[in-house]
């Protein structure tokens, strides 16, 4: 569903491009429709410190507007996945065999500003072939860490206490409060900060490569934060199947309750690497949407008629 939403947005702007006289370079194009793919990686309690590569695909689409020759503002919508697993950690860096893991499908909506090294002239086709930039913004993240239900619930001695219902199913961890209590929202504020390089491919198309880190304000992207484990008697596992699931998810091995579970001193962090295509568009549709007072202004100049521009009133030529 998330991917379909992004694809629908991209199709909307492609239709806007096709509906215009696209290859007219005399029109100053300040709008850019963007779309691309890349990967996302998380740095948290269930990932190796210093590891920055992952194969989890992300898809991103957005819109930018050039407010000054070197400054763009824009919005992005990105769908991506994060994951982590004790079994994949470097044993020299992780001496705790906690048996914890997670996977999370996420959606991020962000607003941002980019500042380029070189300015874009009024005739945008004369822009630089290579143009580095930096970016920063603010966004909202929707996340939902999930994990596989263990087959058995065990105590600290490793004895099996009972079989766990729904074993092998992927369930949302948030509802089970695995650290008792660890209630948290599915939404978190993030601050994206990054850098990239923009390469001119044609007069109307750029390709960018961008690395962006996200400062988050939550330590529960992986459902692991608290330093200690909750006692087994905090779960009514003998009388409730749901409580048995919660207890098993809290400590899948059953032998870790005297060990450290997480690190509450620092929030989680994730980063993305993306390659994107940026299309320079006339933005007639956007001009109609964002024109002041609900009026429509035609940004395409026509001989013998009044011309105008985005946010500007028509004036005689």
N, C-alpha and C positions, 0 to 999 in steps of 0.2 A: 504494500500500500504506500509506504514512504517513497519507494523508487518510482511508482506510478505518478505520485504527486509532483516529484521533481521533473519527470519527463513531460508531464502536462504543461508545466510552466515553461519549459524550454520550447515546446511546440507552439505555445502562444506567441512567443517572441519571434520564432522562425516565420510564423504566418505574417507577423507585422513587417518583417524584412522583405518577404516575397511580395507583399502587397504594395511596396514602394518602388520607386525608380532606384534600385539598389546601387547601381554602378555609376551614379552621378557623383563625381568627386568634388563638385563645386559646392556641395552642401556641407556646412560645418556640422560634424557628427560628434555630439558630446555624450551620447548614450552608448553603452556597450552591454550586450547580452553575453553572459559567460556560462561555460559548462565544462566539466572535466572529471577525471578520475584520479585516484591515488591510493595511498594506504594510510592507516591510522595505527598508532602505537601508544600504549599507556605505560606510565612509570608509576608503580604503586607497590602495594604489599605482596602482590603475586607475580611480579615481573622482575627480571634481572636488572640491577642497577647498571646504567651505562649502555644498555641495549636499546638501539634506536630503529631497528628494522623489524617489520612484521609484514605478513602477507594478507592482512585483512583489508579487503577492498572498500573504498569509500566513493561515493558519487556526490558531486556538488554542482549546483547551479545558482546563478545570481544575476544581478544587474548593477551596473555602475554608471555614475554621472560625473563628468569632468566639471568641477566648479572653478578651477583655475588651471593654468597651463601645466602645473606640476602636481596638482591635487585632485584626487578622485574620491568620491564617497559612494558607498554601495551597500547592498545587502546580499547575504549568502544563505542558502539552505543546503545543509549537508546531511546525508544519511551514511552512517558508518558503524562498524562493529569493533568492540574492544574485548580482549580476553586475557586470561592469565591462569597459570596452573603450577602448583607446587612441584609437580613431576618434571616440569621443564626448567626449573631453576638450577643454576650452577650449584652443585653440592658444596663447593668451597665457600660460597657466599651465603648459603642457606643451610644451616645445620638442623633446622626444625622440619620434621616430616609431618606436616599438618594435614595433608590429604585434601587441602582446600583448592578450589578452582572456581572459575566463573566465565560466563560469556554474556555480552550485553549488546543488544541492538539499540542504537542511539540516533537521535535527531537533534541537530543544532541549527538554530536561527541566529544570525549575527548581523550587526551593522558595523561598518568599518570605514576607515580612512586610509588611503595610500598616498605616499609622497614619493614622487619619482625623481631620479637624479637629473634628468633632462626634461624640459618642458615640451608640450605638444603645441605646435603652431596652429594658427587659425585654419590653415589648410592642412587638415590632419594627415593627409597622405604624405606630407613632407616630414613626418616624425622620424626620430632616430631609429636605426635598425636594431640596436640593442639598448635597453633602458632599464637599469636596476631600480628597485624601489623597496621601501619599507612599509609596513602596515601595522595598524593597531585598531582595536575596537572593543565592543562589548556584545555579549550574546547570552542566550538561554539554551540550556542543554536539557533534553528529556532522556533519561536513562533508566534501565531496568535490569540489574544484574540477575542472572539465572544460573542454576547449577543442577547437576544430576543427583537425584535422591539416592543415598546409599542403600545397600541391601539390608544391612543389619545395624542395630543400635548396640554399641558396646560400652562397657565401663572402663575405668582406668587400668584395670588388670588385664584388659583385652577380652574379658568374657562377654559372650553374646547375651544381651538382655531380652531382645525380641526382634522379630522380623519387622521391617519397616514397610508400610503400605506405599504404593506407587513407586517402588524401587525402579531405578533406571529412567524415570521420567525427568524432563527438564522443568523446573518450577521457578517461579519468581522468589528470590531470597528475601526481599523487603518485607513481605507479609508474615514471615516466620520469626522475625526479630532474633536472629541467631546469636546476638551478643547480649541480649536481655538487660536493660532495654537498649535498643538502638534504632528507634524510630527515625526515619528520615524521609524527606520529600523526593519525589521522582524528578523534580525540576531543580536545577542548580545554575547559578550565574557563572559565566566564564569570561575571561579576558583574553582574546586572541592577540598575539604579538608575533610578527613574522617578517620575512624578507623574501624577495624573489627577483626574477629577471624576466623582462618582457621582450620578445623577439618579433620583429615585423616579418610576416610571411607574405602577405599581399597588402594592397592599399587598404583593404577592409577587414583584414584578419591578423591578429597577433596570437602567439602562443606563449604561455607563461609557465615557468617552473617555480614553485613556491613552497617554502617550509614554514610552518606556523605552529608555535607552541601555545597551549591553553593553560592559563592559570585558573584553577577551579576553586570553589569555595565549599567543597565537600570532600570528605575522606571515605565516602561509601560508594564510589564507582565500582568497586569490586566486592562490596559488602564486608570488608575487613578493615577495622579501625582500632578497636579496643585492645589494650595490651594483654588483658587476661580473658580466660574463658568463663562463661557463666557456670555455676554449679549445676550438676545434673538434676538436683531437686528443684530447680527453678522451672523445670518442664514437667508437666503432668503426663508423662509419657506412658504410664501404665493404664490410664483411663481414656486417653485421647489419641486417635491416630494422627491428627494434625500436630499435636505436641510431640509425638514420637518422631515425626518427620523433621520438626524444628530442631530437636535435640541431635538427631543424626547429622543434619546439615551444619550445625554449630561445630561439631567435632567428629568428622567422618571416621577418623581412626579410633576414637574413644580413649586414646592414651596420651592426649596432648594437653589435658586440662591444667597441668602444672607448668606448662611452657608459655612462652609469649605468643600471642595470636597475631597482633598487628602493631602498628606504630601510630598512635594518635597525635604525635607531635607535628606531623606535616600532612597537608591535604594532597589528594591525588592530582596527577598532572598527565596530560596527553598531548601528543603532537601529530601533525598530519603533513604528508608530502603530496602535492597535487600537481598534475600537468593539466592546464586548462586552455581552451580556445576562447578568444575574446573577439566578438563580432561588433564592428562599428555600425550602428544603425541610426536611421533618421529619427526614430522615436515618435512618429506621428501619433500612434496610439497612446504612448506615455505623455506626450504633449497635451493631448485632450484630457487625460486623467488629472494631470498636475497643474493645468493652467489655472490662474487665479480667478476666483468668482465663478468657477464652473464654465467659463467661456472656452471656446475652441479656437486655437491659433494655428495657422498653417505655417510650418517652418520651412516648407519648400518654396523658394522664391519663384514667381512666375512673371514673365515679361508683361508690362502694362498693368499689373495689378499690385495691390498692396502686399508687402511681405512682412514677415514677423519672425519671432524666435521664441524659444521656450522662456516663459515667465516675462516676456516683453510684449507690450502693446503694439499693435500694427501701426506702422507709420508710413507716410508716403516716401517713395524712393526718389 
